[in-house]
Amino acid sequence: MSFYDEYLEFKDFDFKSFFREVTDHRIEAALQKRYLSREDFLVLLSKRASNHLEEMARRAHEETLKHFGKTIELFTPMYIDNHCVNKCAYCGFNVDNKIKRKKLSAEEIELEAQNIAKTGLKHILVLTGESPKGTPVSYIAEAVQILKKYFDSIAIEIYPLSTEDYKTLIEAGVDSLTVYQEVYDENIYDRVHLAGPKKNYHFRLDAPERGCIAGMRSVNIGALLGLSDWRQEAFFSGIHANYLQKNYPEVCVSLSPPRIRPHAGSFTEIYDVNDRDLVQYILALRIYMPFAGITVSTRESKELRDAILPLGVTKMSAGVSTAVGGHSTDDKSESQFEISDSRSVVEMKSMLKKQGYQPIFKDWMQFDRI
């Protein structure tokens, strides 16, 4: 059995009818439960539940303090390549987009690492475009070997791999994996992934589980909000995370709720997801998954990121550039998308402390460093 079997249970589910039948009593009953069922989670994602955000916020805050305290882990992404063979309608790296493409050499990777390390960060997320021939596993492994000299936790957000290839990167020093399904609705997935290996829905859907099997310490998933109805996508993201947490309890499972941002190319078929919707999703997710990490990136404004700190967030990016070479050179590529919160690591650290939170630069150490 894989997560796809659980997806099929709800693929043809009448979400609209379910949401219409949700009552205030049903919402209040869900909020009184210690652990929520999948149905309870869906209840808290309903439009009617948006009238109960204060009660949901109190419960989410309590759960977050209980399991994570007042701490926020800080990290930054590092783009080492932006070549891509996929034709995704919504992405700036789309193979048809006429953007500057760049792949960092070993020397350039070292320079990027040195500049990021000066900020004090010890957690990094390595990203590439999806081009297995252009950036093979061997290239990524070599990059990780360099980065190990500067960082204690190295996560990857690359194209989906086999279990054996994930094991190769774990041996090189990777401990965490991020894979976004982008959109769980199978029909929309097929429509927005026009060509390329990413069009294989099932191979991508099972990638987080292959990472768990390979031995990743942490796995982060999510949907790109705006490609389909956000309530349905939030639901599928949540039950996918729950599936991984139940079947791989040794793995730290986390989720991200990224919203589409402006990027190279044009894509206009966007489903609206406003700030209140995003807050509701985070609250419902925290209550449904009290032990899961929740990451909010610089796709969101600094005002919103500051405001939602107490509501379930455990991890934030800082000092971000989404361009290849963006931390060390003027000869950088175009950005994958525009960020909204451009604050430096120092500024994020200051903001967190003012709000009574402890910024965490390091919460993990590789065995070979002990």
C-alpha positions as a printed Julia matrix, in Angstrom:
370×3 Matrix{Float64}:
   0.0    0.0     0.0
   1.25   3.49   -0.83
  -0.15   6.95   -0.22
  -1.81   6.81   -3.64
  -4.28   4.29   -2.21
  -5.33   6.88    0.37
  -5.51   9.53   -2.34
  -7.88   7.33   -4.34
 -10.26   7.18   -1.37
 -10.85  10.92   -1.81
 -10.08  11.48   -5.5
 -13.78  11.66   -6.4
 -14.96  12.88   -2.99
 -17.59  15.6    -3.09
 -15.73  18.22   -1.06
 -18.25  20.97   -1.81
 -21.19  18.97   -0.43
 -19.17  18.02    2.65
 -18.24  21.63    3.35
 -21.85  22.79    2.94
 -22.94  20.38    5.66
 -20.34  21.44    8.24
 -21.94  23.05   11.3
 -20.54  25.2    14.11
 -21.23  22.34   16.51
 -19.14  19.97   14.37
 -16.26  22.47   14.35
 -16.42  22.97   18.1
 -16.5   19.19   18.64
 -13.38  18.75   16.51
 -11.55  21.39   18.52
 -12.3   19.52   21.74
 -10.65  16.3    20.55
  -7.11  15.45   21.54
  -6.39  13.84   18.18
  -8.24  14.64   14.98
  -9.46  12.21   12.36
  -9.12  12.96    8.65
 -12.75  14.07    8.7
 -12.06  16.43   11.62
  -9.15  17.93    9.7
 -11.42  18.51    6.72
 -13.98  20.14    9.0
 -11.37  22.66   10.17
 -10.52  23.44    6.54
 -14.15  24.27    5.71
 -15.33  27.76    4.85
 -17.5   27.81    7.98
 -14.45  27.1    10.12
 -12.98  30.42    8.95
 -15.4   31.98   11.47
 -13.62  30.08   14.26
 -10.04  31.2    13.65
  -9.62  32.64   17.15
 -10.49  29.34   18.81
  -8.32  27.48   16.31
  -5.44  29.89   16.94
  -5.57  29.27   20.7
  -5.47  25.51   20.21
  -2.72  25.71   17.59
  -0.61  27.97   19.82
  -0.98  25.58   22.75
   0.05  22.6    20.64
   3.06  24.43   19.24
   4.32  25.52   22.66
   3.82  22.02   24.02
   5.86  20.3    21.34
   8.29  22.95   20.04
   8.48  25.73   22.63
   9.16  29.28   21.45
  11.83  28.37   18.93
  12.17  28.95   15.2
  14.79  27.12   13.13
  16.45  29.32   10.52
  17.88  28.14    7.2
  18.54  29.48    3.73
  18.24  27.95    0.26
  21.29  27.63   -1.98
  20.64  27.23   -5.7
  23.5   25.44   -7.44
  21.9   24.96  -10.88
  18.78  26.05  -12.77
  18.86  23.92  -15.91
  15.58  22.06  -16.36
  14.1   19.63  -18.87
  10.51  20.02  -17.69
   7.84  22.21  -19.19
   5.81  23.26  -16.14
   3.29  26.01  -16.84
   3.77  27.74  -13.47
   7.57  27.68  -13.02
  10.29  30.18  -13.9
  12.71  27.33  -14.67
  10.41  26.04  -17.46
  12.65  24.69  -20.25
  10.95  27.04  -22.74
  11.62  30.2   -20.69
  14.46  32.28  -22.13
  16.31  32.86  -18.88
  19.98  32.84  -18.0
  20.97  29.3   -17.06
  23.88  28.63  -14.71
  25.54  25.67  -13.0
  28.0   26.3   -10.18
  31.49  24.82  -10.32
  33.09  23.28   -7.24
  34.94  26.55   -6.62
  31.73  28.57   -6.9
  29.9   26.2    -4.55
  32.67  26.68   -1.99
  32.43  30.46   -2.29
  28.65  30.38   -1.87
  29.05  28.15    1.19
  31.64  30.46    2.74
  29.42  33.52    2.32
  26.35  31.81    3.76
  28.36  30.34    6.64
  29.44  33.86    7.65
  25.82  34.54    8.65
  26.02  31.83   11.29
  23.48  29.53    9.67
  24.21  25.82   10.02
  21.21  24.48    8.08
  21.04  24.78    4.31
  18.67  23.68    1.56
  20.36  22.78   -1.75
  18.25  23.29   -4.87
  18.64  22.51   -8.56
  16.44  22.55  -11.61
  15.21  19.16  -12.79
  17.83  17.96  -15.25
  19.22  14.54  -14.3
  21.79  14.65  -17.12
  22.87  18.22  -16.4
  23.04  17.78  -12.64
  23.49  14.05  -12.02
  23.5   12.53   -8.56
  27.3   12.44   -8.7
  27.44  16.25   -9.13
  25.04  16.79   -6.24
  27.03  14.38   -4.04
  30.23  16.3    -4.8
  28.5   19.56   -3.89
  27.32  18.07   -0.6
  30.85  16.94    0.24
  31.96  20.57   -0.07
  29.03  21.9     1.93
  29.68  19.46    4.8
  32.7   21.54    5.73
  30.43  24.49    6.52
  26.99  23.17    7.52
  25.68  20.61    9.99
  22.4   19.88    8.22
  22.09  19.64    4.44
  18.66  19.28    2.86
  17.97  18.82   -0.83
  15.15  19.98   -3.1
  15.94  18.41   -6.46
  14.26  16.07   -8.97
  12.76  12.84   -7.52
  15.24   9.97   -7.14
  15.19   6.23   -6.65
  15.67   4.85   -3.15
  19.24   3.83   -4.02
  20.1    7.31   -5.28
  18.71   8.84   -2.08
  20.95   6.45   -0.14
  23.93   7.66   -2.17
  23.24  11.26   -1.2
  22.67  10.34    2.44
  26.1    8.69    2.43
  27.5   11.92    0.99
  26.03  13.94    3.86
  22.41  14.78    3.07
  20.03  14.31    5.99
  16.81  15.98    4.84
  14.58  15.92    1.78
  12.01  18.36    0.42
   9.68  17.22   -2.36
   6.61  19.24   -3.31
   3.92  17.38   -5.18
   2.99  20.82   -6.54
  -0.66  19.82   -6.97
  -2.4   16.66   -5.74
  -5.36  16.91   -8.1
  -4.25  14.36  -10.68
  -6.11  15.95  -13.57
  -4.71  19.43  -12.93
  -1.25  17.91  -12.39
  -1.38  16.45  -15.88
  -2.58  19.74  -17.34
   0.09  22.03  -15.81
   3.01  19.63  -16.39
   3.09  19.9   -20.15
   6.18  17.79  -20.88
   9.23  16.24  -19.26
   9.82  13.54  -16.63
   7.96  15.59  -14.01
   4.76  14.66  -15.83
   5.02  11.27  -14.06
   2.57  11.92  -11.18
   3.16   8.63   -9.39
   6.96   8.76   -9.36
   6.84  12.18   -7.76
   4.07  11.25   -5.32
   6.08   8.32   -3.97
   9.39  10.23   -3.73
   8.95  11.31   -0.07
   8.33   7.7     0.92
  11.41   6.54   -0.98
  13.35   9.15    0.97
  11.99   7.75    4.22
  12.93   4.2     3.2
  16.43   5.36    2.25
  16.97   6.77    5.75
  16.38  10.51    5.57
  16.25  12.11    9.01
  13.65  14.64    7.88
  11.18  14.83    4.99
   9.26  17.97    4.02
   6.28  17.96    1.63
   3.51  20.26    0.44
   1.46  21.59   -2.44
   2.0   24.82   -4.36
  -1.11  26.74   -3.35
  -2.83  28.4    -6.26
  -2.83  25.51   -8.74
  -6.11  24.07   -7.44
  -8.7   24.63   -4.72
  -6.59  25.33   -1.63
  -8.84  23.45    0.79
  -8.55  20.22   -1.15
  -4.8   20.63   -1.62
  -4.33  21.37    2.08
  -6.31  18.24    2.92
  -4.25  15.98    0.66
  -0.99  17.5     1.92
  -2.07  16.87    5.5
  -3.15  13.27    5.05
   0.03  12.6     3.02
   2.12  13.89    5.93
   0.05  11.83    8.35
   0.62   8.73    6.22
   4.38   9.26    6.34
   4.38   9.96   10.07
   2.4    6.8    10.84
   4.48   4.54    8.62
   7.9    6.07    9.34
   7.78   7.31   12.95
  11.56   7.65   13.03
  11.43  10.4    10.38
  10.74  14.05   11.23
   7.87  14.95    8.91
   7.18  18.58    8.06
   5.04  20.57    5.65
   5.24  23.84    3.76
   2.27  25.84    2.41
   3.92  27.88   -0.39
   1.8   30.19   -2.52
   2.57  30.98   -6.16
   4.77  34.04   -6.6
   5.59  36.06   -9.77
   8.2   34.38  -11.99
   9.6   34.33  -15.5
   7.01  33.32  -18.07
   3.26  33.71  -17.77
   0.69  31.63  -15.95
  -2.72  33.04  -15.17
  -4.86  30.04  -14.16
  -4.35  30.75  -10.46
  -6.82  29.86   -7.72
  -7.03  32.62   -5.14
  -5.49  31.91   -1.72
  -5.64  34.98    0.51
  -3.84  35.57    3.82
  -6.82  34.44    5.88
  -6.98  31.19    3.89
  -3.28  30.56    4.52
  -3.7   31.18    8.23
  -6.64  28.77    8.39
  -4.59  26.09    6.64
  -1.69  26.48    9.07
  -3.99  26.39   12.1
  -5.89  23.32   10.92
  -2.64  21.58   10.06
  -1.06  22.27   13.44
  -4.11  20.91   15.27
  -4.28  17.83   13.04
  -0.5   17.23   13.07
   0.74  18.5    16.46
   4.21  16.93   16.05
   4.89  18.03   12.47
   7.17  20.89   11.51
   5.67  23.77    9.53
   7.86  25.94    7.31
   6.87  29.39    6.03
   9.23  30.79    3.42
  10.06  34.23    2.08
   7.34  33.82   -0.53
   5.25  35.48    2.19
   5.57  39.1     3.31
   7.5   40.04    6.41
   4.29  41.4     7.98
   2.49  38.1     7.52
   5.44  35.99    8.64
   5.79  38.07   11.81
   2.06  37.83   12.54
   1.76  34.04   12.18
   4.73  33.17   14.39
   2.58  31.99   17.33
   0.19  29.96   15.17
   2.21  26.83   14.47
   5.3   27.82   12.47
   8.54  26.06   13.43
  10.93  26.93   10.61
  11.65  29.99    8.46
  14.1   30.92    5.73
  16.29  34.02    6.0
  18.79  35.88    3.83
  17.23  34.31    0.77
  18.21  34.41   -2.9
  16.47  32.17   -5.46
  19.16  32.78   -8.08
  22.06  30.43   -8.8
  25.13  32.1    -7.31
  22.93  34.6    -5.54
  25.01  34.68   -2.34
  28.41  35.32   -3.86
  28.52  36.71   -7.39
  27.12  39.35   -9.7
  27.18  36.71  -12.45
  24.12  35.0   -11.05
  21.17  33.49  -12.86
  17.66  34.89  -12.92
  15.6   34.03   -9.85
  13.19  31.11   -9.87
  10.53  33.42   -8.41
  10.34  36.76   -6.63
  10.67  36.63   -2.87
   8.52  38.87   -0.69
  10.51  38.98    2.57
  14.1   40.08    1.8
  15.33  40.38    5.39
  18.83  39.23    6.23
  19.69  36.59    8.8
  20.6   39.33   11.29
  17.25  41.06   10.77
  15.3   37.81   11.16
  17.23  36.95   14.32
  16.45  40.38   15.75
  12.74  40.12   14.91
  12.44  36.7    16.53
  14.11  37.79   19.73
  11.89  40.88   19.97
   8.87  38.58   19.79
  10.24  36.34   22.53
  11.4   33.52   20.27
  14.74  31.75   20.22
  16.25  31.63   16.73
  17.84  28.22   16.18
  20.85  28.14   13.86
  21.74  24.52   14.57
  19.75  21.61   15.98
  21.54  18.72   14.3
  25.07  17.41   13.96
  26.44  14.82   11.56
  28.0   11.76   13.22
  31.36  12.41   11.6
  31.5   15.8    13.31
  31.18  14.34   16.81
